[in-house]
Amino acid sequence: MSESQQPKASRRGFIWGAAAAGAATAVVATLPTTGPAEAPVTEKKPAPENGGGYHLSEHVKRYYKTTLV
């Protein structure tokens, strides 16, 4: 087709296109998602009876390094 034979874009076509895009977006938004599998639950160690629950772990050491001035 030559340039003179192609129909001009109309407002009606734009509205139909916008409506179709909106409908497609609504459909995609309502589809169920498949997320990552649930992480296995790890059991916590029982708390010590006579205190002494604090221990110097790598995480705590890293925190102490960030507080140095």
Buried (B, 14 or more C-beta within 10 A) or exposed (E): EEEEEEEEEEEEEEEEEEEEEEEEEEEEEEEEEEEEEEEEEEEEEEEEEEEEEEEEEEEEEEEEEEEEE
